[in-house]
Structures are given as C-alpha cells and as structure tokens.
Amino acid sequence: MSDCISVGTNDILVTDVLWWTNETLNIWSHIAGFLVFLGLFVYDVTVVYHEYLGTEGDAVVASFVLICFMLCMLLSSLYHTLNSISEESCMKWLAYDVFGISASFLAIFLSGIYYAFWCPEVFLPRIIMMYIISGSAAFVYVFKIPERYFPGRFDYIGASHQLWHLIIVVALVYWHQTGLEYAKFRLTFGCNFEY
C-alpha cells in the first residue's frame, strides 16, 4: 500500500510551496533548515575555521556534516513538494528523501567517529543529549503525537511529522554545535588519555 496520491498535474510545485496545504509546514520546515545549515556553512568557512585555528581534517569533517545536512533538508523539501504528482514521482522522491536522511546519519556517524577519541569523558553529556533529542523526535513520530489523541485537529499545524521535522533540525544544529565544541575544547585544552 502506498501513501502516494496522484493529482495528475505538474502545477503541484508552485501550489504546494506557496499554497496552504497539509504539506506546507513539512516543505517550509526543511527549506528553513536548509537555509540554517547554509548559513552555518558560510559562517564556518568565513569565520569559525579561522577563529578556532582547527586542522584541515576539522574543516573537512565540519563541511561534510553541513553539506550532508543541507542535502537532507533539500531532498526532504522536494519530496514533500513533489510526492503528490503521481505514484511514480512519489516513489522516486521518497527514495531521494531516504537518501538525504541516510546522508545525515552517515555524517553524524562519521563525525562521531572523528570526534569520539577526543576527551570522551568531557563530551559524554552532549552525546547523551543528542540521543535524547533524536529519541524524542522518533517517539513523537512513531506514536503520532499529538494527532493520535486529537484526530483532525492537527491536519495542518502541529502534526507529528511536522514536529519530527522541527526536532530533527534542532538535533542536527545541536550536533553541529557539538562538533565545534569538541574542536574548540581540544584546541584550547588538549586531552589527556590514560590507557
């Protein structure tokens, strides 16, 4: 069974992006997320990398993370915009959306490995908080909160999928900031390892 609905029109791009539908907040939450990560990328490249005096590896990892996050936001926005053109379009853009989500997971995983061996005892609370934020997003989405308790009330604003989008953007921003904190701490204080 597919969640794809065909409307048989190519005008859906403009209609869904500019018209108020049940996809509007899904589309715009990820357009806003894309702009946030683009802004962070520009700021990191022009200010942060020079201020922190990080290594080239730090710059590559942080850039990779932000590019993956931007890709995730962009592909999700396009999926929510184009999923109702046809079932074929829905399935194609769903695959792109899943690819973008996977790119974000890969960025989090690889950057976690890159940072994992720097003062792990100092940053364990930030890592735990990332799991709490991500877990709350999954909880809201899986259990369809709040629409499960108030059917029909959150069809346009406040649905679990929309809340999930917002929480995920917060989680990704938090992870970016955690990476910066890791790099800044290591460059400022160094780390003592006892094996």
ZADO-1210 file (C-alpha; in nm, 4 decimals, padded with zeros to 6 digits):
<atoms>
<atom x="00.0000" y="00.0000" z="00.0000" code="MET" pos="1"/>
<atom x="00.1440" y="00.3360" z="-00.0997" code="SER" pos="2"/>
<atom x="00.0928" y="00.6715" z="00.0701" code="ASP" pos="3"/>
<atom x="00.1325" y="00.8355" z="-00.2703" code="CYS" pos="4"/>
<atom x="-00.1651" y="01.0195" z="-00.4128" code="ILE" pos="5"/>
<atom x="-00.1770" y="01.1214" z="-00.7766" code="SER" pos="6"/>
<atom x="-00.3316" y="01.4565" z="-00.8620" code="VAL" pos="7"/>
<atom x="-00.2342" y="01.4413" z="-01.2287" code="GLY" pos="8"/>
<atom x="-00.0876" y="01.7901" z="-01.2538" code="THR" pos="9"/>
<atom x="00.2565" y="01.9438" z="-01.2814" code="ASN" pos="10"/>
<atom x="00.1395" y="02.2636" z="-01.1124" code="ASP" pos="11"/>
<atom x="00.1869" y="02.0987" z="-00.7766" code="ILE" pos="12"/>
<atom x="00.5327" y="02.2519" z="-00.7210" code="LEU" pos="13"/>
<atom x="00.4050" y="02.6079" z="-00.7062" code="VAL" pos="14"/>
<atom x="00.0775" y="02.5075" z="-00.5411" code="THR" pos="15"/>
<atom x="00.2362" y="02.3073" z="-00.2591" code="ASP" pos="16"/>
<atom x="00.5150" y="02.5533" z="-00.1911" code="VAL" pos="17"/>
<atom x="00.3038" y="02.8684" z="-00.1912" code="LEU" pos="18"/>
<atom x="-00.0445" y="02.7418" z="-00.1057" code="TRP" pos="19"/>
<atom x="-00.1540" y="02.6310" z="00.2410" code="TRP" pos="20"/>
<atom x="-00.1828" y="02.2507" z="00.2418" code="THR" pos="21"/>
<atom x="-00.1094" y="01.9747" z="00.4886" code="ASN" pos="22"/>
<atom x="00.2414" y="01.9606" z="00.3327" code="GLU" pos="23"/>
<atom x="00.3195" y="02.3335" z="00.3676" code="THR" pos="24"/>
<atom x="00.4933" y="02.3124" z="00.7048" code="LEU" pos="25"/>
<atom x="00.6757" y="01.9955" z="00.6005" code="ASN" pos="26"/>
<atom x="00.8108" y="02.1785" z="00.2962" code="ILE" pos="27"/>
<atom x="00.8982" y="02.5050" z="00.4669" code="TRP" pos="28"/>
<atom x="01.0465" y="02.3499" z="00.7820" code="SER" pos="29"/>
<atom x="01.3080" y="02.1857" z="00.5628" code="HIS" pos="30"/>
<atom x="01.3591" y="02.4899" z="00.3393" code="ILE" pos="31"/>
<atom x="01.4237" y="02.6837" z="00.6613" code="ALA" pos="32"/>
<atom x="01.6533" y="02.4032" z="00.7813" code="GLY" pos="33"/>
<atom x="01.8434" y="02.4158" z="00.4524" code="PHE" pos="34"/>
<atom x="01.8906" y="02.7921" z="00.4932" code="LEU" pos="35"/>
<atom x="02.0071" y="02.7476" z="00.8543" code="VAL" pos="36"/>
<atom x="02.2700" y="02.4927" z="00.7502" code="PHE" pos="37"/>
<atom x="02.3744" y="02.7020" z="00.4509" code="LEU" pos="38"/>
<atom x="02.4205" y="02.9977" z="00.6855" code="GLY" pos="39"/>
<atom x="02.6212" y="02.7837" z="00.9293" code="LEU" pos="40"/>
<atom x="02.8354" y="02.6566" z="00.6413" code="PHE" pos="41"/>
<atom x="02.9139" y="03.0085" z="00.5183" code="VAL" pos="42"/>
<atom x="02.9810" y="03.1270" z="00.8754" code="TYR" pos="43"/>
<atom x="03.2047" y="02.8279" z="00.9491" code="ASP" pos="44"/>
<atom x="03.4074" y="02.8740" z="00.6308" code="VAL" pos="45"/>
<atom x="03.4483" y="03.2505" z="00.6683" code="THR" pos="46"/>
<atom x="03.4807" y="03.2877" z="01.0476" code="VAL" pos="47"/>
<atom x="03.4920" y="02.9731" z="01.2583" code="VAL" pos="48"/>
<atom x="03.7698" y="02.7847" z="01.0795" code="TYR" pos="49"/>
<atom x="03.9967" y="03.0883" z="01.1080" code="HIS" pos="50"/>
<atom x="03.8968" y="03.1677" z="01.4672" code="GLU" pos="51"/>
<atom x="03.9433" y="02.8137" z="01.6006" code="TYR" pos="52"/>
<atom x="04.2601" y="02.7524" z="01.4017" code="LEU" pos="53"/>
<atom x="04.1461" y="02.3955" z="01.3531" code="GLY" pos="54"/>
<atom x="04.3118" y="02.1351" z="01.1385" code="THR" pos="55"/>
<atom x="04.2263" y="02.0673" z="00.7762" code="GLU" pos="56"/>
<atom x="04.0625" y="01.7477" z="00.8996" code="GLY" pos="57"/>
<atom x="03.8348" y="01.9531" z="01.1266" code="ASP" pos="58"/>
<atom x="03.7343" y="02.1721" z="00.8330" code="ALA" pos="59"/>
<atom x="03.6681" y="01.8738" z="00.6057" code="VAL" pos="60"/>
<atom x="03.4585" y="01.6933" z="00.8675" code="VAL" pos="61"/>
<atom x="03.2542" y="02.0024" z="00.9596" code="ALA" pos="62"/>
<atom x="03.1985" y="02.0854" z="00.5911" code="SER" pos="63"/>
<atom x="03.0965" y="01.7273" z="00.5126" code="PHE" pos="64"/>
<atom x="02.8481" y="01.7305" z="00.8007" code="VAL" pos="65"/>
<atom x="02.6865" y="02.0556" z="00.6885" code="LEU" pos="66"/>
<atom x="02.6731" y="01.9535" z="00.3217" code="ILE" pos="67"/>
<atom x="02.5002" y="01.6279" z="00.4204" code="CYS" pos="68"/>
<atom x="02.2560" y="01.8170" z="00.6432" code="PHE" pos="69"/>
<atom x="02.1778" y="02.0611" z="00.3595" code="MET" pos="70"/>
<atom x="02.1264" y="01.7701" z="00.1201" code="LEU" pos="71"/>
<atom x="01.8860" y="01.6089" z="00.3669" code="CYS" pos="72"/>
<atom x="01.6834" y="01.9296" z="00.4052" code="MET" pos="73"/>
<atom x="01.6713" y="01.9997" z="00.0319" code="LEU" pos="74"/>
<atom x="01.5686" y="01.6469" z="-00.0685" code="LEU" pos="75"/>
<atom x="01.3041" y="01.6308" z="00.2028" code="SER" pos="76"/>
<atom x="01.1567" y="01.9626" z="00.0881" code="SER" pos="77"/>
<atom x="01.1468" y="01.8359" z="-00.2690" code="LEU" pos="78"/>
<atom x="00.9865" y="01.5079" z="-00.1616" code="TYR" pos="79"/>
<atom x="00.7099" y="01.6849" z="00.0292" code="HIS" pos="80"/>
<atom x="00.6590" y="01.9199" z="-00.2652" code="THR" pos="81"/>
<atom x="00.6552" y="01.6619" z="-00.5445" code="LEU" pos="82"/>
<atom x="00.5152" y="01.3489" z="-00.3810" code="ASN" pos="83"/>
<atom x="00.1587" y="01.4064" z="-00.4978" code="SER" pos="84"/>
<atom x="00.2228" y="01.4440" z="-00.8715" code="ILE" pos="85"/>
<atom x="00.1986" y="01.0713" z="-00.9352" code="SER" pos="86"/>
<atom x="00.2755" y="00.7452" z="-00.7625" code="GLU" pos="87"/>
<atom x="00.5915" y="00.7141" z="-00.9719" code="GLU" pos="88"/>
<atom x="00.7025" y="01.0642" z="-00.8705" code="SER" pos="89"/>
<atom x="00.6205" y="00.9892" z="-00.5086" code="CYS" pos="90"/>
<atom x="00.8311" y="00.6746" z="-00.5044" code="MET" pos="91"/>
<atom x="01.1223" y="00.8460" z="-00.6839" code="LYS" pos="92"/>
<atom x="01.1272" y="01.1442" z="-00.4466" code="TRP" pos="93"/>
<atom x="01.0763" y="00.9205" z="-00.1441" code="LEU" pos="94"/>
<atom x="01.3946" y="00.7380" z="-00.2457" code="ALA" pos="95"/>
<atom x="01.5754" y="01.0739" z="-00.2689" code="TYR" pos="96"/>
<atom x="01.4358" y="01.1732" z="00.0712" code="ASP" pos="97"/>
<atom x="01.5594" y="00.8492" z="00.2263" code="VAL" pos="98"/>
<atom x="01.8984" y="00.9077" z="00.0603" code="PHE" pos="99"/>
<atom x="01.9157" y="01.2547" z="00.2201" code="GLY" pos="100"/>
<atom x="01.8229" y="01.1146" z="00.5608" code="ILE" pos="101"/>
<atom x="02.0884" y="00.8450" z="00.5160" code="SER" pos="102"/>
<atom x="02.3460" y="01.1111" z="00.4265" code="ALA" pos="103"/>
<atom x="02.2676" y="01.2885" z="00.7543" code="SER" pos="104"/>
<atom x="02.3037" y="00.9652" z="00.9507" code="PHE" pos="105"/>
<atom x="02.6344" y="00.8985" z="00.7743" code="LEU" pos="106"/>
<atom x="02.7575" y="01.2498" z="00.8579" code="ALA" pos="107"/>
<atom x="02.6623" y="01.2086" z="01.2240" code="ILE" pos="108"/>
<atom x="02.8217" y="00.8635" z="01.2391" code="PHE" pos="109"/>
<atom x="03.1485" y="00.9585" z="01.0676" code="LEU" pos="110"/>
<atom x="03.1883" y="01.2842" z="01.2587" code="SER" pos="111"/>
<atom x="03.1126" y="01.0928" z="01.5786" code="GLY" pos="112"/>
<atom x="03.3976" y="00.8559" z="01.4982" code="ILE" pos="113"/>
<atom x="03.6243" y="01.1503" z="01.4151" code="TYR" pos="114"/>
<atom x="03.5484" y="01.3233" z="01.7474" code="TYR" pos="115"/>
<atom x="03.4964" y="01.0115" z="01.9615" code="ALA" pos="116"/>
<atom x="03.8543" y="00.9775" z="02.0722" code="PHE" pos="117"/>
<atom x="03.8931" y="01.3357" z="02.1921" code="TRP" pos="118"/>
<atom x="03.8188" y="01.3651" z="02.5598" code="CYS" pos="119"/>
<atom x="03.5223" y="01.1265" z="02.5572" code="PRO" pos="120"/>
<atom x="03.4557" y="01.1754" z="02.9292" code="GLU" pos="121"/>
<atom x="03.4131" y="01.5519" z="02.8814" code="VAL" pos="122"/>
<atom x="03.1593" y="01.5279" z="02.5989" code="PHE" pos="123"/>
<atom x="02.9550" y="01.2255" z="02.7016" code="LEU" pos="124"/>
<atom x="02.6710" y="01.4506" z="02.8299" code="PRO" pos="125"/>
<atom x="02.6442" y="01.6202" z="02.4869" code="ARG" pos="126"/>
<atom x="02.6313" y="01.2832" z="02.3148" code="ILE" pos="127"/>
<atom x="02.3621" y="01.1635" z="02.5538" code="ILE" pos="128"/>
<atom x="02.1650" y="01.4824" z="02.4864" code="MET" pos="129"/>
<atom x="02.1843" y="01.4141" z="02.1116" code="MET" pos="130"/>
<atom x="02.0276" y="01.0725" z="02.1742" code="TYR" pos="131"/>
<atom x="01.7569" y="01.2299" z="02.3917" code="ILE" pos="132"/>
<atom x="01.6694" y="01.4880" z="02.1236" code="ILE" pos="133"/>
<atom x="01.6698" y="01.2268" z="01.8466" code="SER" pos="134"/>
<atom x="01.4771" y="00.9800" z="02.0603" code="GLY" pos="135"/>
<atom x="01.2092" y="01.2385" z="02.1346" code="SER" pos="136"/>
<atom x="01.1737" y="01.3028" z="01.7599" code="ALA" pos="137"/>
<atom x="01.1301" y="00.9314" z="01.6953" code="ALA" pos="138"/>
<atom x="00.8842" y="00.8984" z="01.9849" code="PHE" pos="139"/>
<atom x="00.6651" y="01.1838" z="01.8588" code="VAL" pos="140"/>
<atom x="00.6704" y="01.0473" z="01.5035" code="TYR" pos="141"/>
<atom x="00.6195" y="00.6769" z="01.5770" code="VAL" pos="142"/>
<atom x="00.3397" y="00.7285" z="01.8275" code="PHE" pos="143"/>
<atom x="00.1730" y="01.0019" z="01.6156" code="LYS" pos="144"/>
<atom x="00.1637" y="01.2556" z="01.8957" code="ILE" pos="145"/>
<atom x="-00.0480" y="01.4735" z="01.9175" code="PRO" pos="146"/>
<atom x="-00.2920" y="01.3701" z="01.6413" code="GLU" pos="147"/>
<atom x="-00.3411" y="01.0280" z="01.7986" code="ARG" pos="148"/>
<atom x="-00.5171" y="01.1987" z="02.0890" code="TYR" pos="149"/>
<atom x="-00.6911" y="01.4717" z="01.8895" code="PHE" pos="150"/>
<atom x="-00.7854" y="01.3335" z="01.5446" code="PRO" pos="151"/>
<atom x="-00.8372" y="01.6016" z="01.2791" code="GLY" pos="152"/>
<atom x="-00.7089" y="01.8826" z="01.4977" code="ARG" pos="153"/>
<atom x="-00.3504" y="01.8792" z="01.3704" code="PHE" pos="154"/>
<atom x="-00.4008" y="01.8161" z="01.0000" code="ASP" pos="155"/>
<atom x="-00.2317" y="02.1432" z="00.9003" code="TYR" pos="156"/>
<atom x="-00.0330" y="02.2632" z="01.2014" code="ILE" pos="157"/>
<atom x="00.1355" y="02.0600" z="01.4731" code="GLY" pos="158"/>
<atom x="00.1145" y="01.7080" z="01.3289" code="ALA" pos="159"/>
<atom x="00.3719" y="01.4555" z="01.4483" code="SER" pos="160"/>
<atom x="00.5514" y="01.4612" z="01.1136" code="HIS" pos="161"/>
<atom x="00.5886" y="01.8393" z="01.1327" code="GLN" pos="162"/>
<atom x="00.7087" y="01.8212" z="01.4917" code="LEU" pos="163"/>
<atom x="00.9502" y="01.5480" z="01.3889" code="TRP" pos="164"/>
<atom x="01.0908" y="01.7773" z="01.1188" code="HIS" pos="165"/>
<atom x="01.1454" y="02.0601" z="01.3662" code="LEU" pos="166"/>
<atom x="01.3034" y="01.8361" z="01.6306" code="ILE" pos="167"/>
<atom x="01.5352" y="01.6836" z="01.3709" code="ILE" pos="168"/>
<atom x="01.6517" y="02.0291" z="01.2590" code="VAL" pos="169"/>
<atom x="01.7213" y="02.1106" z="01.6253" code="VAL" pos="170"/>
<atom x="01.9113" y="01.7807" z="01.6644" code="ALA" pos="171"/>
<atom x="02.1248" y="01.8482" z="01.3560" code="LEU" pos="172"/>
<atom x="02.2057" y="02.2033" z="01.4681" code="VAL" pos="173"/>
<atom x="02.2912" y="02.0641" z="01.8127" code="TYR" pos="174"/>
<atom x="02.5247" y="01.8055" z="01.6573" code="TRP" pos="175"/>
<atom x="02.6974" y="02.0752" z="01.4511" code="HIS" pos="176"/>
<atom x="02.7483" y="02.2837" z="01.7649" code="GLN" pos="177"/>
<atom x="02.8774" y="01.9764" z="01.9486" code="THR" pos="178"/>
<atom x="03.1408" y="01.9278" z="01.6783" code="GLY" pos="179"/>
<atom x="03.2506" y="02.2885" z="01.7180" code="LEU" pos="180"/>
<atom x="03.2676" y="02.2469" z="02.0960" code="GLU" pos="181"/>
<atom x="03.4780" y="01.9336" z="02.0539" code="TYR" pos="182"/>
<atom x="03.7216" y="02.1093" z="01.8223" code="ALA" pos="183"/>
<atom x="03.7410" y="02.4229" z="02.0377" code="LYS" pos="184"/>
<atom x="03.7974" y="02.2235" z="02.3575" code="PHE" pos="185"/>
<atom x="04.0674" y="02.0064" z="02.2020" code="ARG" pos="186"/>
<atom x="04.2483" y="02.3037" z="02.0516" code="LEU" pos="187"/>
<atom x="04.2236" y="02.5058" z="02.3745" code="THR" pos="188"/>
<atom x="04.2910" y="02.2453" z="02.6438" code="PHE" pos="189"/>
<atom x="04.4111" y="01.9319" z="02.4671" code="GLY" pos="190"/>
<atom x="04.3210" y="01.5963" z="02.6108" code="CYS" pos="191"/>
<atom x="04.4981" y="01.3592" z="02.8442" code="ASN" pos="192"/>
<atom x="04.4389" y="00.9944" z="02.7691" code="PHE" pos="193"/>
<atom x="04.5173" y="00.7154" z="03.0102" code="GLU" pos="194"/>
<atom x="04.5080" y="00.3706" z="02.8548" code="TYR" pos="195"/>
</atoms>
